[in-house]
Amino acid sequence: MQRELESMTREVVMTVKEDYFDLYAFRQCSRSRGRRGCLQRMARPAEAMYSTGERTQQDVLKAKAEIPC
């Protein structure tokens, strides 16, 4: 049980760090390019990762849904 807890803790920490760096990158990008351009730029890796099986279609749809029309 202890190992399982440690493993889950590491996964949560890794996810939080990834999300933090994604947010940081988006903020930096939005300062220079605008929100729409940044969201489009960030959706491209999700599409590429989906095509290789690393991400789900849901991830791609979420990224695209955030882009304003």
mmCIF file of the N, C-alpha and C atoms, coordinates in Angstrom:
data_MODEL
# 
_entry.id   MODEL 
# 
loop_
_atom_site.group_PDB 
_atom_site.id 
_atom_site.type_symbol 
_atom_site.label_atom_id 
_atom_site.label_alt_id 
_atom_site.label_comp_id 
_atom_site.label_asym_id 
_atom_site.label_entity_id 
_atom_site.label_seq_id 
_atom_site.pdbx_PDB_ins_code 
_atom_site.Cartn_x 
_atom_site.Cartn_y 
_atom_site.Cartn_z 
_atom_site.occupancy 
_atom_site.B_iso_or_equiv 
_atom_site.pdbx_formal_charge 
_atom_site.auth_seq_id 
_atom_site.auth_comp_id 
_atom_site.auth_asym_id 
_atom_site.auth_atom_id 
_atom_site.pdbx_PDB_model_num 
ATOM 1   N N  . MET A 1 1  ? 0.822   -1.179 0.000   1.00 0.00 ? 1  MET A N  1 
ATOM 2   C CA . MET A 1 1  ? 0.000   0.000  0.000   1.00 0.00 ? 1  MET A CA 1 
ATOM 3   C C  . MET A 1 1  ? 0.878   1.261  0.000   1.00 0.00 ? 1  MET A C  1 
ATOM 4   N N  . GLN A 1 2  ? 1.966   1.219  0.736   1.00 0.00 ? 2  GLN A N  1 
ATOM 5   C CA . GLN A 1 2  ? 2.856   2.372  0.818   1.00 0.00 ? 2  GLN A CA 1 
ATOM 6   C C  . GLN A 1 2  ? 3.454   2.689  -0.552  1.00 0.00 ? 2  GLN A C  1 
ATOM 7   N N  . ARG A 1 3  ? 3.885   1.674  -1.280  1.00 0.00 ? 3  ARG A N  1 
ATOM 8   C CA . ARG A 1 3  ? 4.457   1.889  -2.613  1.00 0.00 ? 3  ARG A CA 1 
ATOM 9   C C  . ARG A 1 3  ? 3.413   2.441  -3.574  1.00 0.00 ? 3  ARG A C  1 
ATOM 10  N N  . GLU A 1 4  ? 2.220   1.943  -3.466  1.00 0.00 ? 4  GLU A N  1 
ATOM 11  C CA . GLU A 1 4  ? 1.144   2.419  -4.316  1.00 0.00 ? 4  GLU A CA 1 
ATOM 12  C C  . GLU A 1 4  ? 0.858   3.901  -4.032  1.00 0.00 ? 4  GLU A C  1 
ATOM 13  N N  . LEU A 1 5  ? 0.854   4.269  -2.774  1.00 0.00 ? 5  LEU A N  1 
ATOM 14  C CA . LEU A 1 5  ? 0.649   5.659  -2.388  1.00 0.00 ? 5  LEU A CA 1 
ATOM 15  C C  . LEU A 1 5  ? 1.769   6.537  -2.936  1.00 0.00 ? 5  LEU A C  1 
ATOM 16  N N  . GLU A 1 6  ? 3.001   6.089  -2.805  1.00 0.00 ? 6  GLU A N  1 
ATOM 17  C CA . GLU A 1 6  ? 4.138   6.855  -3.307  1.00 0.00 ? 6  GLU A CA 1 
ATOM 18  C C  . GLU A 1 6  ? 4.062   7.020  -4.823  1.00 0.00 ? 6  GLU A C  1 
ATOM 19  N N  . SER A 1 7  ? 3.669   5.975  -5.503  1.00 0.00 ? 7  SER A N  1 
ATOM 20  C CA . SER A 1 7  ? 3.526   6.031  -6.953  1.00 0.00 ? 7  SER A CA 1 
ATOM 21  C C  . SER A 1 7  ? 2.449   7.025  -7.358  1.00 0.00 ? 7  SER A C  1 
ATOM 22  N N  . MET A 1 8  ? 1.326   6.976  -6.686  1.00 0.00 ? 8  MET A N  1 
ATOM 23  C CA . MET A 1 8  ? 0.236   7.903  -6.992  1.00 0.00 ? 8  MET A CA 1 
ATOM 24  C C  . MET A 1 8  ? 0.638   9.339  -6.672  1.00 0.00 ? 8  MET A C  1 
ATOM 25  N N  . THR A 1 9  ? 1.372   9.523  -5.594  1.00 0.00 ? 9  THR A N  1 
ATOM 26  C CA . THR A 1 9  ? 1.841   10.851 -5.220  1.00 0.00 ? 9  THR A CA 1 
ATOM 27  C C  . THR A 1 9  ? 2.758   11.409 -6.301  1.00 0.00 ? 9  THR A C  1 
ATOM 28  N N  . ARG A 1 10 ? 3.685   10.590 -6.801  1.00 0.00 ? 10 ARG A N  1 
ATOM 29  C CA . ARG A 1 10 ? 4.585   11.029 -7.868  1.00 0.00 ? 10 ARG A CA 1 
ATOM 30  C C  . ARG A 1 10 ? 3.806   11.406 -9.124  1.00 0.00 ? 10 ARG A C  1 
ATOM 31  N N  . GLU A 1 11 ? 2.792   10.622 -9.461  1.00 0.00 ? 11 GLU A N  1 
ATOM 32  C CA . GLU A 1 11 ? 1.981   10.918 -10.642 1.00 0.00 ? 11 GLU A CA 1 
ATOM 33  C C  . GLU A 1 11 ? 1.257   12.250 -10.497 1.00 0.00 ? 11 GLU A C  1 
ATOM 34  N N  . VAL A 1 12 ? 0.689   12.497 -9.324  1.00 0.00 ? 12 VAL A N  1 
ATOM 35  C CA . VAL A 1 12 ? -0.025  13.753 -9.094  1.00 0.00 ? 12 VAL A CA 1 
ATOM 36  C C  . VAL A 1 12 ? 0.939   14.933 -9.169  1.00 0.00 ? 12 VAL A C  1 
ATOM 37  N N  . VAL A 1 13 ? 2.093   14.810 -8.559  1.00 0.00 ? 13 VAL A N  1 
ATOM 38  C CA . VAL A 1 13 ? 3.092   15.881 -8.590  1.00 0.00 ? 13 VAL A CA 1 
ATOM 39  C C  . VAL A 1 13 ? 3.523   16.151 -10.030 1.00 0.00 ? 13 VAL A C  1 
ATOM 40  N N  . MET A 1 14 ? 3.753   15.114 -10.799 1.00 0.00 ? 14 MET A N  1 
ATOM 41  C CA . MET A 1 14 ? 4.161   15.274 -12.189 1.00 0.00 ? 14 MET A CA 1 
ATOM 42  C C  . MET A 1 14 ? 3.069   15.978 -12.999 1.00 0.00 ? 14 MET A C  1 
ATOM 43  N N  . THR A 1 15 ? 1.822   15.602 -12.784 1.00 0.00 ? 15 THR A N  1 
ATOM 44  C CA . THR A 1 15 ? 0.711   16.223 -13.497 1.00 0.00 ? 15 THR A CA 1 
ATOM 45  C C  . THR A 1 15 ? 0.593   17.698 -13.144 1.00 0.00 ? 15 THR A C  1 
ATOM 46  N N  . VAL A 1 16 ? 0.734   18.023 -11.880 1.00 0.00 ? 16 VAL A N  1 
ATOM 47  C CA . VAL A 1 16 ? 0.656   19.419 -11.453 1.00 0.00 ? 16 VAL A CA 1 
ATOM 48  C C  . VAL A 1 16 ? 1.796   20.227 -12.080 1.00 0.00 ? 16 VAL A C  1 
ATOM 49  N N  . LYS A 1 17 ? 2.989   19.677 -12.104 1.00 0.00 ? 17 LYS A N  1 
ATOM 50  C CA . LYS A 1 17 ? 4.126   20.380 -12.707 1.00 0.00 ? 17 LYS A CA 1 
ATOM 51  C C  . LYS A 1 17 ? 3.900   20.598 -14.195 1.00 0.00 ? 17 LYS A C  1 
ATOM 52  N N  . GLU A 1 18 ? 3.405   19.578 -14.901 1.00 0.00 ? 18 GLU A N  1 
ATOM 53  C CA . GLU A 1 18 ? 3.131   19.720 -16.331 1.00 0.00 ? 18 GLU A CA 1 
ATOM 54  C C  . GLU A 1 18 ? 2.092   20.804 -16.575 1.00 0.00 ? 18 GLU A C  1 
ATOM 55  N N  . ASP A 1 19 ? 1.042   20.807 -15.783 1.00 0.00 ? 19 ASP A N  1 
ATOM 56  C CA . ASP A 1 19 ? -0.001  21.814 -15.938 1.00 0.00 ? 19 ASP A CA 1 
ATOM 57  C C  . ASP A 1 19 ? 0.528   23.209 -15.640 1.00 0.00 ? 19 ASP A C  1 
ATOM 58  N N  . TYR A 1 20 ? 1.367   23.320 -14.621 1.00 0.00 ? 20 TYR A N  1 
ATOM 59  C CA . TYR A 1 20 ? 1.956   24.617 -14.288 1.00 0.00 ? 20 TYR A CA 1 
ATOM 60  C C  . TYR A 1 20 ? 2.798   25.135 -15.450 1.00 0.00 ? 20 TYR A C  1 
ATOM 61  N N  . PHE A 1 21 ? 3.633   24.298 -16.031 1.00 0.00 ? 21 PHE A N  1 
ATOM 62  C CA . PHE A 1 21 ? 4.477   24.744 -17.131 1.00 0.00 ? 21 PHE A CA 1 
ATOM 63  C C  . PHE A 1 21 ? 3.655   25.043 -18.381 1.00 0.00 ? 21 PHE A C  1 
ATOM 64  N N  . ASP A 1 22 ? 2.563   24.311 -18.599 1.00 0.00 ? 22 ASP A N  1 
ATOM 65  C CA . ASP A 1 22 ? 1.659   24.633 -19.703 1.00 0.00 ? 22 ASP A CA 1 
ATOM 66  C C  . ASP A 1 22 ? 1.052   26.016 -19.499 1.00 0.00 ? 22 ASP A C  1 
ATOM 67  N N  . LEU A 1 23 ? 0.621   26.300 -18.295 1.00 0.00 ? 23 LEU A N  1 
ATOM 68  C CA . LEU A 1 23 ? 0.053   27.613 -17.984 1.00 0.00 ? 23 LEU A CA 1 
ATOM 69  C C  . LEU A 1 23 ? 1.090   28.704 -18.168 1.00 0.00 ? 23 LEU A C  1 
ATOM 70  N N  . TYR A 1 24 ? 2.293   28.478 -17.690 1.00 0.00 ? 24 TYR A N  1 
ATOM 71  C CA . TYR A 1 24 ? 3.368   29.456 -17.844 1.00 0.00 ? 24 TYR A CA 1 
ATOM 72  C C  . TYR A 1 24 ? 3.646   29.726 -19.329 1.00 0.00 ? 24 TYR A C  1 
ATOM 73  N N  . ALA A 1 25 ? 3.733   28.651 -20.122 1.00 0.00 ? 25 ALA A N  1 
ATOM 74  C CA . ALA A 1 25 ? 3.997   28.805 -21.554 1.00 0.00 ? 25 ALA A CA 1 
ATOM 75  C C  . ALA A 1 25 ? 2.866   29.577 -22.227 1.00 0.00 ? 25 ALA A C  1 
ATOM 76  N N  . PHE A 1 26 ? 1.636   29.276 -21.853 1.00 0.00 ? 26 PHE A N  1 
ATOM 77  C CA . PHE A 1 26 ? 0.505   29.980 -22.445 1.00 0.00 ? 26 PHE A CA 1 
ATOM 78  C C  . PHE A 1 26 ? 0.543   31.463 -22.099 1.00 0.00 ? 26 PHE A C  1 
ATOM 79  N N  . ARG A 1 27 ? 0.833   31.787 -20.860 1.00 0.00 ? 27 ARG A N  1 
ATOM 80  C CA . ARG A 1 27 ? 0.891   33.196 -20.459 1.00 0.00 ? 27 ARG A CA 1 
ATOM 81  C C  . ARG A 1 27 ? 1.989   33.942 -21.209 1.00 0.00 ? 27 ARG A C  1 
ATOM 82  N N  . GLN A 1 28 ? 3.131   33.306 -21.359 1.00 0.00 ? 28 GLN A N  1 
ATOM 83  C CA . GLN A 1 28 ? 4.223   33.943 -22.097 1.00 0.00 ? 28 GLN A CA 1 
ATOM 84  C C  . GLN A 1 28 ? 3.837   34.145 -23.556 1.00 0.00 ? 28 GLN A C  1 
ATOM 85  N N  . CYS A 1 29 ? 3.224   33.148 -24.135 1.00 0.00 ? 29 CYS A N  1 
ATOM 86  C CA . CYS A 1 29 ? 2.816   33.213 -25.535 1.00 0.00 ? 29 CYS A CA 1 
ATOM 87  C C  . CYS A 1 29 ? 1.731   34.265 -25.738 1.00 0.00 ? 29 CYS A C  1 
ATOM 88  N N  . SER A 1 30 ? 0.765   34.306 -24.835 1.00 0.00 ? 30 SER A N  1 
ATOM 89  C CA . SER A 1 30 ? -0.356  35.231 -25.009 1.00 0.00 ? 30 SER A CA 1 
ATOM 90  C C  . SER A 1 30 ? 0.088   36.684 -24.901 1.00 0.00 ? 30 SER A C  1 
ATOM 91  N N  . ARG A 1 31 ? 1.139   36.933 -24.190 1.00 0.00 ? 31 ARG A N  1 
ATOM 92  C CA . ARG A 1 31 ? 1.657   38.299 -24.110 1.00 0.00 ? 31 ARG A CA 1 
ATOM 93  C C  . ARG A 1 31 ? 2.188   38.777 -25.457 1.00 0.00 ? 31 ARG A C  1 
ATOM 94  N N  . SER A 1 32 ? 2.763   37.861 -26.209 1.00 0.00 ? 32 SER A N  1 
ATOM 95  C CA . SER A 1 32 ? 3.392   38.259 -27.457 1.00 0.00 ? 32 SER A CA 1 
ATOM 96  C C  . SER A 1 32 ? 2.526   38.010 -28.687 1.00 0.00 ? 32 SER A C  1 
ATOM 97  N N  . ARG A 1 33 ? 1.618   37.035 -28.652 1.00 0.00 ? 33 ARG A N  1 
ATOM 98  C CA . ARG A 1 33 ? 0.892   36.670 -29.870 1.00 0.00 ? 33 ARG A CA 1 
ATOM 99  C C  . ARG A 1 33 ? -0.614  36.799 -29.782 1.00 0.00 ? 33 ARG A C  1 
ATOM 100 N N  . GLY A 1 34 ? -1.144  36.942 -28.625 1.00 0.00 ? 34 GLY A N  1 
ATOM 101 C CA . GLY A 1 34 ? -2.590  36.965 -28.496 1.00 0.00 ? 34 GLY A CA 1 
ATOM 102 C C  . GLY A 1 34 ? -3.133  35.596 -28.140 1.00 0.00 ? 34 GLY A C  1 
ATOM 103 N N  . ARG A 1 35 ? -4.287  35.586 -27.533 1.00 0.00 ? 35 ARG A N  1 
ATOM 104 C CA . ARG A 1 35 ? -4.864  34.355 -26.986 1.00 0.00 ? 35 ARG A CA 1 
ATOM 105 C C  . ARG A 1 35 ? -5.184  33.325 -28.067 1.00 0.00 ? 35 ARG A C  1 
ATOM 106 N N  . ARG A 1 36 ? -5.840  33.743 -29.142 1.00 0.00 ? 36 ARG A N  1 
ATOM 107 C CA . ARG A 1 36 ? -6.256  32.801 -30.184 1.00 0.00 ? 36 ARG A CA 1 
ATOM 108 C C  . ARG A 1 36 ? -5.054  32.093 -30.814 1.00 0.00 ? 36 ARG A C  1 
ATOM 109 N N  . GLY A 1 37 ? -4.029  32.865 -31.156 1.00 0.00 ? 37 GLY A N  1 
ATOM 110 C CA . GLY A 1 37 ? -2.839  32.282 -31.774 1.00 0.00 ? 37 GLY A CA 1 
ATOM 111 C C  . GLY A 1 37 ? -2.152  31.276 -30.864 1.00 0.00 ? 37 GLY A C  1 
ATOM 112 N N  . CYS A 1 38 ? -2.110  31.577 -29.582 1.00 0.00 ? 38 CYS A N  1 
ATOM 113 C CA . CYS A 1 38 ? -1.472  30.678 -28.624 1.00 0.00 ? 38 CYS A CA 1 
ATOM 114 C C  . CYS A 1 38 ? -2.262  29.383 -28.471 1.00 0.00 ? 38 CYS A C  1 
ATOM 115 N N  . LEU A 1 39 ? -3.574  29.523 -28.403 1.00 0.00 ? 39 LEU A N  1 
ATOM 116 C CA . LEU A 1 39 ? -4.402  28.315 -28.254 1.00 0.00 ? 39 LEU A CA 1 
ATOM 117 C C  . LEU A 1 39 ? -4.281  27.422 -29.486 1.00 0.00 ? 39 LEU A C  1 
ATOM 118 N N  . GLN A 1 40 ? -4.221  28.023 -30.666 1.00 0.00 ? 40 GLN A N  1 
ATOM 119 C CA . GLN A 1 40 ? -4.037  27.231 -31.883 1.00 0.00 ? 40 GLN A CA 1 
ATOM 120 C C  . GLN A 1 40 ? -2.675  26.549 -31.868 1.00 0.00 ? 40 GLN A C  1 
ATOM 121 N N  . ARG A 1 41 ? -1.674  27.293 -31.430 1.00 0.00 ? 41 ARG A N  1 
ATOM 122 C CA . ARG A 1 41 ? -0.314  26.735 -31.371 1.00 0.00 ? 41 ARG A CA 1 
ATOM 123 C C  . ARG A 1 41 ? -0.232  25.575 -30.374 1.00 0.00 ? 41 ARG A C  1 
ATOM 124 N N  . MET A 1 42 ? -0.956  25.688 -29.268 1.00 0.00 ? 42 MET A N  1 
ATOM 125 C CA . MET A 1 42 ? -0.908  24.648 -28.251 1.00 0.00 ? 42 MET A CA 1 
ATOM 126 C C  . MET A 1 42 ? -1.768  23.440 -28.627 1.00 0.00 ? 42 MET A C  1 
ATOM 127 N N  . ALA A 1 43 ? -2.714  23.605 -29.535 1.00 0.00 ? 43 ALA A N  1 
ATOM 128 C CA . ALA A 1 43 ? -3.560  22.486 -29.969 1.00 0.00 ? 43 ALA A CA 1 
ATOM 129 C C  . ALA A 1 43 ? -2.791  21.555 -30.910 1.00 0.00 ? 43 ALA A C  1 
ATOM 130 N N  . ARG A 1 44 ? -1.837  22.076 -31.634 1.00 0.00 ? 44 ARG A N  1 
ATOM 131 C CA . ARG A 1 44 ? -1.084  21.258 -32.596 1.00 0.00 ? 44 ARG A CA 1 
ATOM 132 C C  . ARG A 1 44 ? -0.365  20.062 -31.951 1.00 0.00 ? 44 ARG A C  1 
ATOM 133 N N  . PRO A 1 45 ? 0.332   20.242 -30.841 1.00 0.00 ? 45 PRO A N  1 
ATOM 134 C CA . PRO A 1 45 ? 0.965   19.066 -30.222 1.00 0.00 ? 45 PRO A CA 1 
ATOM 135 C C  . PRO A 1 45 ? -0.053  18.022 -29.762 1.00 0.00 ? 45 PRO A C  1 
ATOM 136 N N  . ALA A 1 46 ? -1.213  18.468 -29.307 1.00 0.00 ? 46 ALA A N  1 
ATOM 137 C CA . ALA A 1 46 ? -2.247  17.502 -28.899 1.00 0.00 ? 46 ALA A CA 1 
ATOM 138 C C  . ALA A 1 46 ? -2.673  16.666 -30.090 1.00 0.00 ? 46 ALA A C  1 
ATOM 139 N N  . GLU A 1 47 ? -2.816  17.299 -31.250 1.00 0.00 ? 47 GLU A N  1 
ATOM 140 C CA . GLU A 1 47 ? -3.176  16.564 -32.465 1.00 0.00 ? 47 GLU A CA 1 
ATOM 141 C C  . GLU A 1 47 ? -2.083  15.577 -32.851 1.00 0.00 ? 47 GLU A C  1 
ATOM 142 N N  . ALA A 1 48 ? -0.843  16.025 -32.775 1.00 0.00 ? 48 ALA A N  1 
ATOM 143 C CA . ALA A 1 48 ? 0.277   15.151 -33.136 1.00 0.00 ? 48 ALA A CA 1 
ATOM 144 C C  . ALA A 1 48 ? 0.373   13.965 -32.176 1.00 0.00 ? 48 ALA A C  1 
ATOM 145 N N  . MET A 1 49 ? 0.178   14.226 -30.897 1.00 0.00 ? 49 MET A N  1 
ATOM 146 C CA . MET A 1 49 ? 0.254   13.147 -29.911 1.00 0.00 ? 49 MET A CA 1 
ATOM 147 C C  . MET A 1 49 ? -0.925  12.187 -30.066 1.00 0.00 ? 49 MET A C  1 
ATOM 148 N N  . TYR A 1 50 ? -2.073  12.706 -30.462 1.00 0.00 ? 50 TYR A N  1 
ATOM 149 C CA . TYR A 1 50 ? -3.230  11.843 -30.715 1.00 0.00 ? 50 TYR A CA 1 
ATOM 150 C C  . TYR A 1 50 ? -2.942  10.911 -31.891 1.00 0.00 ? 50 TYR A C  1 
ATOM 151 N N  . SER A 1 51 ? -2.296  11.444 -32.924 1.00 0.00 ? 51 SER A N  1 
ATOM 152 C CA . SER A 1 51 ? -2.014  10.627 -34.109 1.00 0.00 ? 51 SER A CA 1 
ATOM 153 C C  . SER A 1 51 ? -1.022  9.504  -33.811 1.00 0.00 ? 51 SER A C  1 
ATOM 154 N N  . THR A 1 52 ? -0.199  9.681  -32.782 1.00 0.00 ? 52 THR A N  1 
ATOM 155 C CA . THR A 1 52 ? 0.753   8.624  -32.413 1.00 0.00 ? 52 THR A CA 1 
ATOM 156 C C  . THR A 1 52 ? 0.238   7.754  -31.280 1.00 0.00 ? 52 THR A C  1 
ATOM 157 N N  . GLY A 1 53 ? -0.964  8.068  -30.779 1.00 0.00 ? 53 GLY A N  1 
ATOM 158 C CA . GLY A 1 53 ? -1.562  7.254  -29.729 1.00 0.00 ? 53 GLY A CA 1 
ATOM 159 C C  . GLY A 1 53 ? -1.167  7.652  -28.318 1.00 0.00 ? 53 GLY A C  1 
ATOM 160 N N  . GLU A 1 54 ? -0.465  8.773  -28.167 1.00 0.00 ? 54 GLU A N  1 
ATOM 161 C CA . GLU A 1 54 ? -0.030  9.211  -26.846 1.00 0.00 ? 54 GLU A CA 1 
ATOM 162 C C  . GLU A 1 54 ? -1.110  9.987  -26.098 1.00 0.00 ? 54 GLU A C  1 
ATOM 163 N N  . ARG A 1 55 ? -2.062  10.544 -26.817 1.00 0.00 ? 55 ARG A N  1 
ATOM 164 C CA . ARG A 1 55 ? -3.168  11.300 -26.222 1.00 0.00 ? 55 ARG A CA 1 
ATOM 165 C C  . ARG A 1 55 ? -4.486  10.762 -26.757 1.00 0.00 ? 55 ARG A C  1 
ATOM 166 N N  . THR A 1 56 ? -5.555  11.121 -26.083 1.00 0.00 ? 56 THR A N  1 
ATOM 167 C CA . THR A 1 56 ? -6.876  10.684 -26.524 1.00 0.00 ? 56 THR A CA 1 
ATOM 168 C C  . THR A 1 56 ? -7.500  11.761 -27.405 1.00 0.00 ? 56 THR A C  1 
ATOM 169 N N  . GLN A 1 57 ? -8.540  11.367 -28.115 1.00 0.00 ? 57 GLN A N  1 
ATOM 170 C CA . GLN A 1 57 ? -9.254  12.327 -28.940 1.00 0.00 ? 57 GLN A CA 1 
ATOM 171 C C  . GLN A 1 57 ? -9.878  13.412 -28.060 1.00 0.00 ? 57 GLN A C  1 
ATOM 172 N N  . GLN A 1 58 ? -10.239 13.046 -26.863 1.00 0.00 ? 58 GLN A N  1 
ATOM 173 C CA . GLN A 1 58 ? -10.825 13.996 -25.924 1.00 0.00 ? 58 GLN A CA 1 
ATOM 174 C C  . GLN A 1 58 ? -9.858  15.158 -25.657 1.00 0.00 ? 58 GLN A C  1 
ATOM 175 N N  . ASP A 1 59 ? -8.566  14.865 -25.547 1.00 0.00 ? 59 ASP A N  1 
ATOM 176 C CA . ASP A 1 59 ? -7.571  15.917 -25.324 1.00 0.00 ? 59 ASP A CA 1 
ATOM 177 C C  . ASP A 1 59 ? -7.552  16.906 -26.493 1.00 0.00 ? 59 ASP A C  1 
ATOM 178 N N  . VAL A 1 60 ? -7.648  16.378 -27.712 1.00 0.00 ? 60 VAL A N  1 
ATOM 179 C CA . VAL A 1 60 ? -7.650  17.229 -28.899 1.00 0.00 ? 60 VAL A CA 1 
ATOM 180 C C  . VAL A 1 60 ? -8.907  18.089 -28.918 1.00 0.00 ? 60 VAL A C  1 
ATOM 181 N N  . LEU A 1 61 ? -10.037 17.476 -28.639 1.00 0.00 ? 61 LEU A N  1 
ATOM 182 C CA . LEU A 1 61 ? -11.295 18.225 -28.652 1.00 0.00 ? 61 LEU A CA 1 
ATOM 183 C C  . LEU A 1 61 ? -11.317 19.309 -27.582 1.00 0.00 ? 61 LEU A C  1 
ATOM 184 N N  . LYS A 1 62 ? -10.764 19.010 -26.419 1.00 0.00 ? 62 LYS A N  1 
ATOM 185 C CA . LYS A 1 62 ? -10.685 20.022 -25.363 1.00 0.00 ? 62 LYS A CA 1 
ATOM 186 C C  . LYS A 1 62 ? -9.840  21.204 -25.813 1.00 0.00 ? 62 LYS A C  1 
ATOM 187 N N  . ALA A 1 63 ? -8.694  20.911 -26.423 1.00 0.00 ? 63 ALA A N  1 
ATOM 188 C CA . ALA A 1 63 ? -7.808  21.983 -26.888 1.00 0.00 ? 63 ALA A CA 1 
ATOM 189 C C  . ALA A 1 63 ? -8.498  22.841 -27.945 1.00 0.00 ? 63 ALA A C  1 
ATOM 190 N N  . LYS A 1 64 ? -9.192  22.216 -28.874 1.00 0.00 ? 64 LYS A N  1 
ATOM 191 C CA . LYS A 1 64 ? -9.863  22.963 -29.929 1.00 0.00 ? 64 LYS A CA 1 
ATOM 192 C C  . LYS A 1 64 ? -11.069 23.724 -29.413 1.00 0.00 ? 64 LYS A C  1 
ATOM 193 N N  . ALA A 1 65 ? -11.739 23.206 -28.411 1.00 0.00 ? 65 ALA A N  1 
ATOM 194 C CA . ALA A 1 65 ? -12.913 23.885 -27.866 1.00 0.00 ? 65 ALA A CA 1 
ATOM 195 C C  . ALA A 1 65 ? -12.537 25.180 -27.167 1.00 0.00 ? 65 ALA A C  1 
ATOM 196 N N  . GLU A 1 66 ? -11.314 25.295 -26.724 1.00 0.00 ? 66 GLU A N  1 
ATOM 197 C CA . GLU A 1 66 ? -10.873 26.498 -26.028 1.00 0.00 ? 66 GLU A CA 1 
ATOM 198 C C  . GLU A 1 66 ? -10.583 27.656 -26.993 1.00 0.00 ? 66 GLU A C  1 
ATOM 199 N N  . ILE A 1 67 ? -10.410 27.343 -28.281 1.00 0.00 ? 67 ILE A N  1 
ATOM 200 C CA . ILE A 1 67 ? -10.055 28.381 -29.260 1.00 0.00 ? 67 ILE A CA 1 
ATOM 201 C C  . ILE A 1 67 ? -11.319 29.177 -29.609 1.00 0.00 ? 67 ILE A C  1 
ATOM 202 N N  . PRO A 1 68 ? -11.295 30.492 -29.397 1.00 0.00 ? 68 PRO A N  1 
ATOM 203 C CA . PRO A 1 68 ? -12.472 31.305 -29.721 1.00 0.00 ? 68 PRO A CA 1 
ATOM 204 C C  . PRO A 1 68 ? -12.659 31.398 -31.233 1.00 0.00 ? 68 PRO A C  1 
ATOM 205 N N  . CYS A 1 69 ? -13.887 31.503 -31.654 1.00 0.00 ? 69 CYS A N  1 
ATOM 206 C CA . CYS A 1 69 ? -14.198 31.605 -33.095 1.00 0.00 ? 69 CYS A CA 1 
ATOM 207 C C  . CYS A 1 69 ? -13.872 32.958 -33.653 1.00 0.00 ? 69 CYS A C  1 
# 
